[in-house]
């Protein structure tokens, strides 16, 4: 599990981050290229864009679960800034 206290300073502010355990394997950048980039100087990935759309969130989650060293974190994994079509049309009972 990623450690919030080890967040890399290159991450943009927000819920998603990469910590110092990153081994620069490229998996996250291939899986979610709109969210992760490579820091050439330090040889690691970082979050350069917080996921906003359902597709970006899905890709970021896929990268998180696939990370071989668990270096990807999400401070609030149950919160989603994207309203799904079902939740947009449902009414409380």
PDB file with one MODEL, atoms N, CA, C and O in Angstrom:
MODEL        1
ATOM      1  N   UNK A   1       0.843  -1.175   0.000  1.00  0.00           N
ATOM      2  CA  UNK A   1       0.000   0.000   0.000  1.00  0.00           C
ATOM      3  C   UNK A   1       0.893   1.245   0.000  1.00  0.00           C
ATOM      4  O   UNK A   1       1.861   1.325   0.757  1.00  0.00           O
ATOM      5  N   UNK A   2       0.562   2.196  -0.844  1.00  0.00           N
ATOM      6  CA  UNK A   2       1.321   3.433  -0.924  1.00  0.00           C
ATOM      7  C   UNK A   2       1.215   4.200   0.392  1.00  0.00           C
ATOM      8  O   UNK A   2       0.189   4.168   1.071  1.00  0.00           O
ATOM      9  N   UNK A   3       2.292   4.883   0.727  1.00  0.00           N
ATOM     10  CA  UNK A   3       2.362   5.648   1.974  1.00  0.00           C
ATOM     11  C   UNK A   3       2.208   7.146   1.698  1.00  0.00           C
ATOM     12  O   UNK A   3       3.049   7.739   1.022  1.00  0.00           O
ATOM     13  N   UNK A   4       1.144   7.759   2.213  1.00  0.00           N
ATOM     14  CA  UNK A   4       0.967   9.204   2.001  1.00  0.00           C
ATOM     15  C   UNK A   4       2.168  10.020   2.471  1.00  0.00           C
ATOM     16  O   UNK A   4       2.477  11.058   1.884  1.00  0.00           O
ATOM     17  N   UNK A   5       2.839   9.570   3.507  1.00  0.00           N
ATOM     18  CA  UNK A   5       3.994  10.311   4.030  1.00  0.00           C
ATOM     19  C   UNK A   5       5.193  10.249   3.084  1.00  0.00           C
ATOM     20  O   UNK A   5       6.154  11.001   3.245  1.00  0.00           O
ATOM     21  N   UNK A   6       5.134   9.339   2.088  1.00  0.00           N
ATOM     22  CA  UNK A   6       6.232   9.196   1.131  1.00  0.00           C
ATOM     23  C   UNK A   6       5.854   9.680  -0.267  1.00  0.00           C
ATOM     24  O   UNK A   6       6.493   9.321  -1.256  1.00  0.00           O
ATOM     25  N   UNK A   7       4.799  10.505  -0.333  1.00  0.00           N
ATOM     26  CA  UNK A   7       4.380  11.070  -1.624  1.00  0.00           C
ATOM     27  C   UNK A   7       5.541  11.784  -2.288  1.00  0.00           C
ATOM     28  O   UNK A   7       6.290  12.507  -1.631  1.00  0.00           O
ATOM     29  N   UNK A   8       5.691  11.586  -3.568  1.00  0.00           N
ATOM     30  CA  UNK A   8       6.717  12.315  -4.304  1.00  0.00           C
ATOM     31  C   UNK A   8       6.266  13.763  -4.496  1.00  0.00           C
ATOM     32  O   UNK A   8       5.089  14.014  -4.752  1.00  0.00           O
ATOM     33  N   UNK A   9       7.181  14.706  -4.376  1.00  0.00           N
ATOM     34  CA  UNK A   9       6.804  16.123  -4.492  1.00  0.00           C
ATOM     35  C   UNK A   9       6.345  16.516  -5.898  1.00  0.00           C
ATOM     36  O   UNK A   9       5.726  17.566  -6.069  1.00  0.00           O
ATOM     37  N   UNK A  10       6.636  15.697  -6.899  1.00  0.00           N
ATOM     38  CA  UNK A  10       6.240  16.002  -8.276  1.00  0.00           C
ATOM     39  C   UNK A  10       4.739  15.823  -8.503  1.00  0.00           C
ATOM     40  O   UNK A  10       4.191  16.389  -9.449  1.00  0.00           O
ATOM     41  N   UNK A  11       4.067  15.047  -7.653  1.00  0.00           N
ATOM     42  CA  UNK A  11       2.627  14.829  -7.808  1.00  0.00           C
ATOM     43  C   UNK A  11       1.865  16.148  -7.718  1.00  0.00           C
ATOM     44  O   UNK A  11       2.166  17.000  -6.882  1.00  0.00           O
ATOM     45  N   UNK A  12       0.870  16.300  -8.599  1.00  0.00           N
ATOM     46  CA  UNK A  12      -0.008  17.464  -8.470  1.00  0.00           C
ATOM     47  C   UNK A  12      -0.899  17.249  -7.248  1.00  0.00           C
ATOM     48  O   UNK A  12      -1.168  16.104  -6.884  1.00  0.00           O
ATOM     49  N   UNK A  13      -1.359  18.312  -6.615  1.00  0.00           N
ATOM     50  CA  UNK A  13      -2.234  18.154  -5.445  1.00  0.00           C
ATOM     51  C   UNK A  13      -3.509  17.387  -5.801  1.00  0.00           C
ATOM     52  O   UNK A  13      -4.060  17.544  -6.891  1.00  0.00           O
ATOM     53  N   UNK A  14      -3.957  16.573  -4.882  1.00  0.00           N
ATOM     54  CA  UNK A  14      -5.179  15.820  -5.085  1.00  0.00           C
ATOM     55  C   UNK A  14      -5.125  14.460  -4.413  1.00  0.00           C
ATOM     56  O   UNK A  14      -4.174  14.146  -3.698  1.00  0.00           O
ATOM     57  N   UNK A  15      -6.147  13.662  -4.646  1.00  0.00           N
ATOM     58  CA  UNK A  15      -6.284  12.364  -3.991  1.00  0.00           C
ATOM     59  C   UNK A  15      -5.269  11.331  -4.476  1.00  0.00           C
ATOM     60  O   UNK A  15      -4.791  10.517  -3.686  1.00  0.00           O
ATOM     61  N   UNK A  16      -4.943  11.356  -5.744  1.00  0.00           N
ATOM     62  CA  UNK A  16      -4.049  10.355  -6.330  1.00  0.00           C
ATOM     63  C   UNK A  16      -2.595  10.797  -6.231  1.00  0.00           C
ATOM     64  O   UNK A  16      -2.287  11.980  -6.375  1.00  0.00           O
ATOM     65  N   UNK A  17      -1.699   9.834  -5.984  1.00  0.00           N
ATOM     66  CA  UNK A  17      -0.270  10.141  -5.886  1.00  0.00           C
ATOM     67  C   UNK A  17       0.569   8.887  -6.125  1.00  0.00           C
ATOM     68  O   UNK A  17       0.063   7.765  -6.107  1.00  0.00           O
ATOM     69  N   UNK A  18       1.856   9.107  -6.347  1.00  0.00           N
ATOM     70  CA  UNK A  18       2.853   8.040  -6.413  1.00  0.00           C
ATOM     71  C   UNK A  18       3.817   8.306  -5.271  1.00  0.00           C
ATOM     72  O   UNK A  18       4.188   9.451  -5.012  1.00  0.00           O
ATOM     73  N   UNK A  19       4.223   7.234  -4.586  1.00  0.00           N
ATOM     74  CA  UNK A  19       5.161   7.428  -3.478  1.00  0.00           C
ATOM     75  C   UNK A  19       6.575   7.015  -3.868  1.00  0.00           C
ATOM     76  O   UNK A  19       6.820   6.605  -5.002  1.00  0.00           O
ATOM     77  N   UNK A  20       7.493   7.126  -2.933  1.00  0.00           N
ATOM     78  CA  UNK A  20       8.917   6.905  -3.204  1.00  0.00           C
ATOM     79  C   UNK A  20       9.280   5.451  -3.469  1.00  0.00           C
ATOM     80  O   UNK A  20      10.443   5.163  -3.751  1.00  0.00           O
ATOM     81  N   UNK A  21       8.334   4.526  -3.390  1.00  0.00           N
ATOM     82  CA  UNK A  21       8.615   3.124  -3.697  1.00  0.00           C
ATOM     83  C   UNK A  21       8.597   2.827  -5.193  1.00  0.00           C
ATOM     84  O   UNK A  21       8.902   1.708  -5.603  1.00  0.00           O
ATOM     85  N   UNK A  22       8.245   3.810  -6.008  1.00  0.00           N
ATOM     86  CA  UNK A  22       8.156   3.619  -7.453  1.00  0.00           C
ATOM     87  C   UNK A  22       9.486   3.115  -8.019  1.00  0.00           C
ATOM     88  O   UNK A  22      10.551   3.648  -7.706  1.00  0.00           O
ATOM     89  N   UNK A  23       9.403   2.073  -8.865  1.00  0.00           N
ATOM     90  CA  UNK A  23      10.608   1.498  -9.481  1.00  0.00           C
ATOM     91  C   UNK A  23      10.695   1.847 -10.970  1.00  0.00           C
ATOM     92  O   UNK A  23      11.518   1.283 -11.691  1.00  0.00           O
ATOM     93  N   UNK A  24       9.855   2.768 -11.428  1.00  0.00           N
ATOM     94  CA  UNK A  24       9.900   3.243 -12.808  1.00  0.00           C
ATOM     95  C   UNK A  24       9.671   2.126 -13.820  1.00  0.00           C
ATOM     96  O   UNK A  24      10.370   2.040 -14.829  1.00  0.00           O
ATOM     97  N   UNK A  25       8.688   1.273 -13.545  1.00  0.00           N
ATOM     98  CA  UNK A  25       8.427   0.129 -14.423  1.00  0.00           C
ATOM     99  C   UNK A  25       7.617   0.494 -15.669  1.00  0.00           C
ATOM    100  O   UNK A  25       7.569  -0.291 -16.616  1.00  0.00           O
ATOM    101  N   UNK A  26       6.995   1.645 -15.687  1.00  0.00           N
ATOM    102  CA  UNK A  26       6.231   2.161 -16.818  1.00  0.00           C
ATOM    103  C   UNK A  26       4.800   1.641 -16.893  1.00  0.00           C
ATOM    104  O   UNK A  26       4.049   2.075 -17.766  1.00  0.00           O
ATOM    105  N   UNK A  27       4.394   0.731 -16.013  1.00  0.00           N
ATOM    106  CA  UNK A  27       3.053   0.169 -16.083  1.00  0.00           C
ATOM    107  C   UNK A  27       1.981   1.247 -15.958  1.00  0.00           C
ATOM    108  O   UNK A  27       1.037   1.270 -16.747  1.00  0.00           O
ATOM    109  N   UNK A  28       2.113   2.130 -14.992  1.00  0.00           N
ATOM    110  CA  UNK A  28       1.075   3.153 -14.795  1.00  0.00           C
ATOM    111  C   UNK A  28       1.001   4.117 -15.976  1.00  0.00           C
ATOM    112  O   UNK A  28      -0.084   4.548 -16.365  1.00  0.00           O
ATOM    113  N   UNK A  29       2.138   4.446 -16.535  1.00  0.00           N
ATOM    114  CA  UNK A  29       2.154   5.379 -17.673  1.00  0.00           C
ATOM    115  C   UNK A  29       1.539   4.753 -18.914  1.00  0.00           C
ATOM    116  O   UNK A  29       0.928   5.452 -19.723  1.00  0.00           O
ATOM    117  N   UNK A  30       1.693   3.445 -19.073  1.00  0.00           N
ATOM    118  CA  UNK A  30       1.060   2.744 -20.191  1.00  0.00           C
ATOM    119  C   UNK A  30      -0.434   2.563 -19.951  1.00  0.00           C
ATOM    120  O   UNK A  30      -1.230   2.664 -20.884  1.00  0.00           O
ATOM    121  N   UNK A  31      -0.813   2.298 -18.714  1.00  0.00           N
ATOM    122  CA  UNK A  31      -2.203   2.030 -18.369  1.00  0.00           C
ATOM    123  C   UNK A  31      -3.052   3.297 -18.318  1.00  0.00           C
ATOM    124  O   UNK A  31      -4.197   3.302 -18.771  1.00  0.00           O
ATOM    125  N   UNK A  32      -2.492   4.360 -17.770  1.00  0.00           N
ATOM    126  CA  UNK A  32      -3.229   5.622 -17.606  1.00  0.00           C
ATOM    127  C   UNK A  32      -2.348   6.794 -18.035  1.00  0.00           C
ATOM    128  O   UNK A  32      -1.902   7.579 -17.199  1.00  0.00           O
ATOM    129  N   UNK A  33      -2.100   6.910 -19.337  1.00  0.00           N
ATOM    130  CA  UNK A  33      -1.179   7.953 -19.812  1.00  0.00           C
ATOM    131  C   UNK A  33      -1.660   9.380 -19.588  1.00  0.00           C
ATOM    132  O   UNK A  33      -0.856  10.313 -19.609  1.00  0.00           O
ATOM    133  N   UNK A  34      -2.956   9.563 -19.375  1.00  0.00           N
ATOM    134  CA  UNK A  34      -3.444  10.920 -19.123  1.00  0.00           C
ATOM    135  C   UNK A  34      -3.285  11.318 -17.656  1.00  0.00           C
ATOM    136  O   UNK A  34      -3.528  12.471 -17.298  1.00  0.00           O
ATOM    137  N   UNK A  35      -2.882  10.378 -16.812  1.00  0.00           N
ATOM    138  CA  UNK A  35      -2.757  10.632 -15.377  1.00  0.00           C
ATOM    139  C   UNK A  35      -1.290  10.635 -14.918  1.00  0.00           C
ATOM    140  O   UNK A  35      -0.894  11.470 -14.105  1.00  0.00           O
ATOM    141  N   UNK A  36      -0.494   9.703 -15.441  1.00  0.00           N
ATOM    142  CA  UNK A  36       0.886   9.523 -14.964  1.00  0.00           C
ATOM    143  C   UNK A  36       1.909   9.936 -16.012  1.00  0.00           C
ATOM    144  O   UNK A  36       1.702   9.755 -17.212  1.00  0.00           O
ATOM    145  N   UNK A  37       3.006  10.491 -15.538  1.00  0.00           N
ATOM    146  CA  UNK A  37       4.157  10.830 -16.386  1.00  0.00           C
ATOM    147  C   UNK A  37       5.426  10.376 -15.696  1.00  0.00           C
ATOM    148  O   UNK A  37       5.431  10.036 -14.513  1.00  0.00           O
ATOM    149  N   UNK A  38       6.504  10.381 -16.468  1.00  0.00           N
ATOM    150  CA  UNK A  38       7.814   9.988 -15.938  1.00  0.00           C
ATOM    151  C   UNK A  38       8.607  11.221 -15.549  1.00  0.00           C
ATOM    152  O   UNK A  38       8.662  12.202 -16.292  1.00  0.00           O
ATOM    153  N   UNK A  39       9.215  11.161 -14.386  1.00  0.00           N
ATOM    154  CA  UNK A  39      10.153  12.188 -13.954  1.00  0.00           C
ATOM    155  C   UNK A  39      11.529  11.716 -14.418  1.00  0.00           C
ATOM    156  O   UNK A  39      12.130  10.832 -13.807  1.00  0.00           O
ATOM    157  N   UNK A  40      12.015  12.305 -15.486  1.00  0.00           N
ATOM    158  CA  UNK A  40      13.278  11.889 -16.091  1.00  0.00           C
ATOM    159  C   UNK A  40      14.458  12.041 -15.128  1.00  0.00           C
ATOM    160  O   UNK A  40      15.377  11.222 -15.128  1.00  0.00           O
ATOM    161  N   UNK A  41      14.424  13.085 -14.318  1.00  0.00           N
ATOM    162  CA  UNK A  41      15.519  13.351 -13.386  1.00  0.00           C
ATOM    163  C   UNK A  41      15.652  12.284 -12.307  1.00  0.00           C
ATOM    164  O   UNK A  41      16.757  11.852 -11.979  1.00  0.00           O
ATOM    165  N   UNK A  42      14.520  11.867 -11.763  1.00  0.00           N
ATOM    166  CA  UNK A  42      14.529  10.928 -10.639  1.00  0.00           C
ATOM    167  C   UNK A  42      14.226   9.488 -11.030  1.00  0.00           C
ATOM    168  O   UNK A  42      14.354   8.587 -10.202  1.00  0.00           O
ATOM    169  N   UNK A  43      13.827   9.258 -12.272  1.00  0.00           N
ATOM    170  CA  UNK A  43      13.527   7.905 -12.708  1.00  0.00           C
ATOM    171  C   UNK A  43      12.351   7.292 -11.973  1.00  0.00           C
ATOM    172  O   UNK A  43      12.441   6.181 -11.450  1.00  0.00           O
ATOM    173  N   UNK A  44      11.254   8.022 -11.939  1.00  0.00           N
ATOM    174  CA  UNK A  44      10.040   7.509 -11.305  1.00  0.00           C
ATOM    175  C   UNK A  44       8.832   8.133 -11.986  1.00  0.00           C
ATOM    176  O   UNK A  44       8.952   9.089 -12.753  1.00  0.00           O
ATOM    177  N   UNK A  45       7.676   7.577 -11.692  1.00  0.00           N
ATOM    178  CA  UNK A  45       6.426   8.140 -12.209  1.00  0.00           C
ATOM    179  C   UNK A  45       5.841   9.081 -11.174  1.00  0.00           C
ATOM    180  O   UNK A  45       6.213   9.052 -10.001  1.00  0.00           O
ATOM    181  N   UNK A  46       4.916   9.916 -11.631  1.00  0.00           N
ATOM    182  CA  UNK A  46       4.191  10.812 -10.732  1.00  0.00           C
ATOM    183  C   UNK A  46       2.851  11.141 -11.363  1.00  0.00           C
ATOM    184  O   UNK A  46       2.662  10.957 -12.565  1.00  0.00           O
ATOM    185  N   UNK A  47       1.923  11.625 -10.556  1.00  0.00           N
ATOM    186  CA  UNK A  47       0.618  12.040 -11.053  1.00  0.00           C
ATOM    187  C   UNK A  47       0.742  13.485 -11.526  1.00  0.00           C
ATOM    188  O   UNK A  47       0.995  14.392 -10.733  1.00  0.00           O
ATOM    189  N   UNK A  48       0.560  13.686 -12.838  1.00  0.00           N
ATOM    190  CA  UNK A  48       0.630  15.050 -13.369  1.00  0.00           C
ATOM    191  C   UNK A  48      -0.766  15.612 -13.625  1.00  0.00           C
ATOM    192  O   UNK A  48      -0.931  16.811 -13.851  1.00  0.00           O
ATOM    193  N   UNK A  49      -1.773  14.726 -13.587  1.00  0.00           N
ATOM    194  CA  UNK A  49      -3.165  15.156 -13.803  1.00  0.00           C
ATOM    195  C   UNK A  49      -4.058  14.248 -12.969  1.00  0.00           C
ATOM    196  O   UNK A  49      -4.062  13.032 -13.161  1.00  0.00           O
ATOM    197  N   UNK A  50      -4.811  14.832 -12.046  1.00  0.00           N
ATOM    198  CA  UNK A  50      -5.743  14.045 -11.243  1.00  0.00           C
ATOM    199  C   UNK A  50      -6.860  13.520 -12.153  1.00  0.00           C
ATOM    200  O   UNK A  50      -7.428  14.284 -12.933  1.00  0.00           O
ATOM    201  N   UNK A  51      -7.178  12.229 -12.061  1.00  0.00           N
ATOM    202  CA  UNK A  51      -8.238  11.689 -12.916  1.00  0.00           C
ATOM    203  C   UNK A  51      -9.578  12.354 -12.630  1.00  0.00           C
ATOM    204  O   UNK A  51      -9.951  12.561 -11.475  1.00  0.00           O
ATOM    205  N   UNK A  52     -10.292  12.683 -13.698  1.00  0.00           N
ATOM    206  CA  UNK A  52     -11.570  13.380 -13.574  1.00  0.00           C
ATOM    207  C   UNK A  52     -12.718  12.615 -14.216  1.00  0.00           C
ATOM    208  O   UNK A  52     -13.813  12.550 -13.658  1.00  0.00           O
ATOM    209  N   UNK A  53     -12.474  12.044 -15.367  1.00  0.00           N
ATOM    210  CA  UNK A  53     -13.545  11.336 -16.076  1.00  0.00           C
ATOM    211  C   UNK A  53     -13.627   9.893 -15.578  1.00  0.00           C
ATOM    212  O   UNK A  53     -12.709   9.394 -14.928  1.00  0.00           O
ATOM    213  N   UNK A  54     -14.737   9.237 -15.894  1.00  0.00           N
ATOM    214  CA  UNK A  54     -14.884   7.831 -15.521  1.00  0.00           C
ATOM    215  C   UNK A  54     -13.761   6.995 -16.121  1.00  0.00           C
ATOM    216  O   UNK A  54     -13.228   6.106 -15.456  1.00  0.00           O
ATOM    217  N   UNK A  55     -13.399   7.267 -17.358  1.00  0.00           N
ATOM    218  CA  UNK A  55     -12.336   6.510 -18.026  1.00  0.00           C
ATOM    219  C   UNK A  55     -10.991   6.740 -17.345  1.00  0.00           C
ATOM    220  O   UNK A  55     -10.241   5.789 -17.123  1.00  0.00           O
ATOM    221  N   UNK A  56     -10.679   7.981 -17.013  1.00  0.00           N
ATOM    222  CA  UNK A  56      -9.412   8.258 -16.312  1.00  0.00           C
ATOM    223  C   UNK A  56      -9.375   7.581 -14.943  1.00  0.00           C
ATOM    224  O   UNK A  56      -8.342   7.048 -14.538  1.00  0.00           O
ATOM    225  N   UNK A  57     -10.490   7.602 -14.242  1.00  0.00           N
ATOM    226  CA  UNK A  57     -10.554   6.951 -12.927  1.00  0.00           C
ATOM    227  C   UNK A  57     -10.390   5.443 -13.088  1.00  0.00           C
ATOM    228  O   UNK A  57      -9.664   4.813 -12.319  1.00  0.00           O
ATOM    229  N   UNK A  58     -11.057   4.863 -14.079  1.00  0.00           N
ATOM    230  CA  UNK A  58     -10.928   3.428 -14.327  1.00  0.00           C
ATOM    231  C   UNK A  58      -9.481   3.057 -14.636  1.00  0.00           C
ATOM    232  O   UNK A  58      -8.968   2.067 -14.115  1.00  0.00           O
ATOM    233  N   UNK A  59      -8.825   3.847 -15.482  1.00  0.00           N
ATOM    234  CA  UNK A  59      -7.436   3.574 -15.835  1.00  0.00           C
ATOM    235  C   UNK A  59      -6.511   3.744 -14.628  1.00  0.00           C
ATOM    236  O   UNK A  59      -5.597   2.943 -14.431  1.00  0.00           O
ATOM    237  N   UNK A  60      -6.742   4.776 -13.825  1.00  0.00           N
ATOM    238  CA  UNK A  60      -5.922   4.991 -12.632  1.00  0.00           C
ATOM    239  C   UNK A  60      -6.089   3.843 -11.641  1.00  0.00           C
ATOM    240  O   UNK A  60      -5.115   3.399 -11.033  1.00  0.00           O
ATOM    241  N   UNK A  61      -7.319   3.361 -11.477  1.00  0.00           N
ATOM    242  CA  UNK A  61      -7.563   2.216 -10.598  1.00  0.00           C
ATOM    243  C   UNK A  61      -6.860   0.967 -11.118  1.00  0.00           C
ATOM    244  O   UNK A  61      -6.307   0.191 -10.339  1.00  0.00           O
ATOM    245  N   UNK A  62      -6.884   0.777 -12.423  1.00  0.00           N
ATOM    246  CA  UNK A  62      -6.191  -0.356 -13.028  1.00  0.00           C
ATOM    247  C   UNK A  62      -4.686  -0.262 -12.772  1.00  0.00           C
ATOM    248  O   UNK A  62      -4.041  -1.264 -12.460  1.00  0.00           O
ATOM    249  N   UNK A  63      -4.131   0.942 -12.904  1.00  0.00           N
ATOM    250  CA  UNK A  63      -2.712   1.145 -12.624  1.00  0.00           C
ATOM    251  C   UNK A  63      -2.407   0.891 -11.154  1.00  0.00           C
ATOM    252  O   UNK A  63      -1.395   0.270 -10.828  1.00  0.00           O
ATOM    253  N   UNK A  64      -3.278   1.369 -10.263  1.00  0.00           N
ATOM    254  CA  UNK A  64      -3.089   1.167  -8.829  1.00  0.00           C
ATOM    255  C   UNK A  64      -3.057  -0.322  -8.493  1.00  0.00           C
ATOM    256  O   UNK A  64      -2.168  -0.776  -7.772  1.00  0.00           O
ATOM    257  N   UNK A  65      -4.008  -1.071  -9.002  1.00  0.00           N
ATOM    258  CA  UNK A  65      -4.070  -2.497  -8.680  1.00  0.00           C
ATOM    259  C   UNK A  65      -2.956  -3.292  -9.352  1.00  0.00           C
ATOM    260  O   UNK A  65      -2.567  -4.349  -8.856  1.00  0.00           O
ATOM    261  N   UNK A  66      -2.439  -2.797 -10.472  1.00  0.00           N
ATOM    262  CA  UNK A  66      -1.385  -3.508 -11.182  1.00  0.00           C
ATOM    263  C   UNK A  66       0.027  -3.141 -10.766  1.00  0.00           C
ATOM    264  O   UNK A  66       0.978  -3.830 -11.137  1.00  0.00           O
ATOM    265  N   UNK A  67       0.180  -2.076 -10.007  1.00  0.00           N
ATOM    266  CA  UNK A  67       1.517  -1.613  -9.625  1.00  0.00           C
ATOM    267  C   UNK A  67       2.250  -2.712  -8.846  1.00  0.00           C
ATOM    268  O   UNK A  67       1.764  -3.148  -7.802  1.00  0.00           O
ATOM    269  N   UNK A  68       3.410  -3.164  -9.337  1.00  0.00           N
ATOM    270  CA  UNK A  68       4.105  -4.278  -8.695  1.00  0.00           C
ATOM    271  C   UNK A  68       4.670  -3.963  -7.312  1.00  0.00           C
ATOM    272  O   UNK A  68       4.951  -4.880  -6.541  1.00  0.00           O
ATOM    273  N   UNK A  69       4.838  -2.693  -6.989  1.00  0.00           N
ATOM    274  CA  UNK A  69       5.390  -2.325  -5.673  1.00  0.00           C
ATOM    275  C   UNK A  69       4.397  -1.501  -4.842  1.00  0.00           C
ATOM    276  O   UNK A  69       4.755  -0.952  -3.800  1.00  0.00           O
ATOM    277  N   UNK A  70       3.157  -1.422  -5.312  1.00  0.00           N
ATOM    278  CA  UNK A  70       2.095  -0.694  -4.606  1.00  0.00           C
ATOM    279  C   UNK A  70       2.496   0.746  -4.287  1.00  0.00           C
ATOM    280  O   UNK A  70       2.302   1.222  -3.169  1.00  0.00           O
ATOM    281  N   UNK A  71       3.054   1.426  -5.277  1.00  0.00           N
ATOM    282  CA  UNK A  71       3.515   2.801  -5.086  1.00  0.00           C
ATOM    283  C   UNK A  71       2.467   3.848  -5.442  1.00  0.00           C
ATOM    284  O   UNK A  71       2.713   5.043  -5.281  1.00  0.00           O
ATOM    285  N   UNK A  72       1.307   3.420  -5.923  1.00  0.00           N
ATOM    286  CA  UNK A  72       0.242   4.350  -6.295  1.00  0.00           C
ATOM    287  C   UNK A  72      -0.770   4.399  -5.172  1.00  0.00           C
ATOM    288  O   UNK A  72      -1.217   3.365  -4.676  1.00  0.00           O
ATOM    289  N   UNK A  73      -1.131   5.620  -4.771  1.00  0.00           N
ATOM    290  CA  UNK A  73      -2.085   5.779  -3.696  1.00  0.00           C
ATOM    291  C   UNK A  73      -3.247   6.655  -4.094  1.00  0.00           C
ATOM    292  O   UNK A  73      -3.180   7.438  -5.041  1.00  0.00           O
ATOM    293  N   UNK A  74      -4.317   6.495  -3.336  1.00  0.00           N
ATOM    294  CA  UNK A  74      -5.522   7.288  -3.495  1.00  0.00           C
ATOM    295  C   UNK A  74      -6.023   7.557  -2.079  1.00  0.00           C
ATOM    296  O   UNK A  74      -6.408   6.626  -1.372  1.00  0.00           O
ATOM    297  N   UNK A  75      -6.023   8.810  -1.664  1.00  0.00           N
ATOM    298  CA  UNK A  75      -6.396   9.176  -0.298  1.00  0.00           C
ATOM    299  C   UNK A  75      -7.847   8.889   0.052  1.00  0.00           C
ATOM    300  O   UNK A  75      -8.188   8.811   1.232  1.00  0.00           O
ATOM    301  N   UNK A  76      -8.699   8.731  -0.936  1.00  0.00           N
ATOM    302  CA  UNK A  76     -10.118   8.477  -0.669  1.00  0.00           C
ATOM    303  C   UNK A  76     -10.653   7.540  -1.745  1.00  0.00           C
ATOM    304  O   UNK A  76     -11.340   7.986  -2.664  1.00  0.00           O
ATOM    305  N   UNK A  77     -10.344   6.240  -1.644  1.00  0.00           N
ATOM    306  CA  UNK A  77     -10.693   5.321  -2.729  1.00  0.00           C
ATOM    307  C   UNK A  77     -12.185   5.137  -2.981  1.00  0.00           C
ATOM    308  O   UNK A  77     -12.557   4.674  -4.059  1.00  0.00           O
ATOM    309  N   UNK A  78     -13.050   5.479  -2.037  1.00  0.00           N
ATOM    310  CA  UNK A  78     -14.477   5.306  -2.281  1.00  0.00           C
ATOM    311  C   UNK A  78     -15.123   6.539  -2.895  1.00  0.00           C
ATOM    312  O   UNK A  78     -16.232   6.458  -3.423  1.00  0.00           O
ATOM    313  N   UNK A  79     -14.457   7.657  -2.833  1.00  0.00           N
ATOM    314  CA  UNK A  79     -15.018   8.888  -3.413  1.00  0.00           C
ATOM    315  C   UNK A  79     -14.744   8.927  -4.904  1.00  0.00           C
ATOM    316  O   UNK A  79     -13.646   8.593  -5.349  1.00  0.00           O
ATOM    317  N   UNK A  80     -15.712   9.321  -5.652  1.00  0.00           N
ATOM    318  CA  UNK A  80     -15.553   9.478  -7.088  1.00  0.00           C
ATOM    319  C   UNK A  80     -16.125  10.825  -7.496  1.00  0.00           C
ATOM    320  O   UNK A  80     -17.303  11.093  -7.257  1.00  0.00           O
ATOM    321  N   UNK A  81     -15.303  11.684  -8.112  1.00  0.00           N
ATOM    322  CA  UNK A  81     -15.796  12.994  -8.518  1.00  0.00           C
ATOM    323  C   UNK A  81     -16.715  12.927  -9.733  1.00  0.00           C
ATOM    324  O   UNK A  81     -17.296  13.935 -10.136  1.00  0.00           O
ATOM    325  N   UNK A  82     -16.843  11.734 -10.315  1.00  0.00           N
ATOM    326  CA  UNK A  82     -17.649  11.584 -11.519  1.00  0.00           C
ATOM    327  C   UNK A  82     -18.986  10.970 -11.154  1.00  0.00           C
ATOM    328  O   UNK A  82     -19.046   9.936 -10.489  1.00  0.00           O
ATOM    329  N   UNK A  83     -20.048  11.607 -11.590  1.00  0.00           N
ATOM    330  CA  UNK A  83     -21.377  11.066 -11.353  1.00  0.00           C
ATOM    331  C   UNK A  83     -21.689  10.071 -12.459  1.00  0.00           C
ATOM    332  O   UNK A  83     -21.583  10.403 -13.640  1.00  0.00           O
ATOM    333  N   UNK A  84     -22.070   8.860 -12.092  1.00  0.00           N
ATOM    334  CA  UNK A  84     -22.395   7.847 -13.081  1.00  0.00           C
ATOM    335  C   UNK A  84     -23.807   8.089 -13.594  1.00  0.00           C
ATOM    336  O   UNK A  84     -24.610   8.712 -12.899  1.00  0.00           O
ATOM    337  N   UNK A  85     -24.131   7.615 -14.794  1.00  0.00           N
ATOM    338  CA  UNK A  85     -25.472   7.819 -15.336  1.00  0.00           C
ATOM    339  C   UNK A  85     -26.552   7.275 -14.405  1.00  0.00           C
ATOM    340  O   UNK A  85     -27.611   7.891 -14.288  1.00  0.00           O
ATOM    341  N   UNK A  86     -26.326   6.150 -13.743  1.00  0.00           N
ATOM    342  CA  UNK A  86     -27.324   5.574 -12.834  1.00  0.00           C
ATOM    343  C   UNK A  86     -27.572   6.486 -11.640  1.00  0.00           C
ATOM    344  O   UNK A  86     -28.717   6.666 -11.225  1.00  0.00           O
ATOM    345  N   UNK A  87     -26.508   7.064 -11.086  1.00  0.00           N
ATOM    346  CA  UNK A  87     -26.690   7.928  -9.925  1.00  0.00           C
ATOM    347  C   UNK A  87     -27.297   9.277 -10.304  1.00  0.00           C
ATOM    348  O   UNK A  87     -27.913   9.941  -9.470  1.00  0.00           O
ATOM    349  N   UNK A  88     -27.125   9.676 -11.547  1.00  0.00           N
ATOM    350  CA  UNK A  88     -27.673  10.952 -11.978  1.00  0.00           C
ATOM    351  C   UNK A  88     -29.188  10.882 -12.146  1.00  0.00           C
ATOM    352  O   UNK A  88     -29.875  11.896 -12.021  1.00  0.00           O
ATOM    353  N   UNK A  89     -29.716   9.678 -12.430  1.00  0.00           N
ATOM    354  CA  UNK A  89     -31.137   9.567 -12.665  1.00  0.00           C
ATOM    355  C   UNK A  89     -31.900   8.930 -11.512  1.00  0.00           C
ATOM    356  O   UNK A  89     -33.131   8.935 -11.504  1.00  0.00           O
ATOM    357  N   UNK A  90     -31.182   8.384 -10.543  1.00  0.00           N
ATOM    358  CA  UNK A  90     -31.871   7.715  -9.445  1.00  0.00           C
ATOM    359  C   UNK A  90     -32.379   8.740  -8.444  1.00  0.00           C
ATOM    360  O   UNK A  90     -31.787   9.803  -8.254  1.00  0.00           O
ATOM    361  N   UNK A  91     -33.475   8.396  -7.818  1.00  0.00           N
ATOM    362  CA  UNK A  91     -34.040   9.248  -6.787  1.00  0.00           C
ATOM    363  C   UNK A  91     -34.105   8.454  -5.501  1.00  0.00           C
ATOM    364  O   UNK A  91     -34.288   7.237  -5.536  1.00  0.00           O
ATOM    365  N   UNK A  92     -33.958   9.123  -4.360  1.00  0.00           N
ATOM    366  CA  UNK A  92     -34.017   8.402  -3.086  1.00  0.00           C
ATOM    367  C   UNK A  92     -35.382   7.766  -2.874  1.00  0.00           C
ATOM    368  O   UNK A  92     -36.401   8.344  -3.251  1.00  0.00           O
ATOM    369  N   UNK A  93     -35.409   6.595  -2.280  1.00  0.00           N
ATOM    370  CA  UNK A  93     -36.660   5.880  -2.048  1.00  0.00           C
ATOM    371  C   UNK A  93     -37.345   6.373  -0.793  1.00  0.00           C
ATOM    372  O   UNK A  93     -38.417   5.881  -0.440  1.00  0.00           O
TER     373      UNK A  93
ENDMDL
END
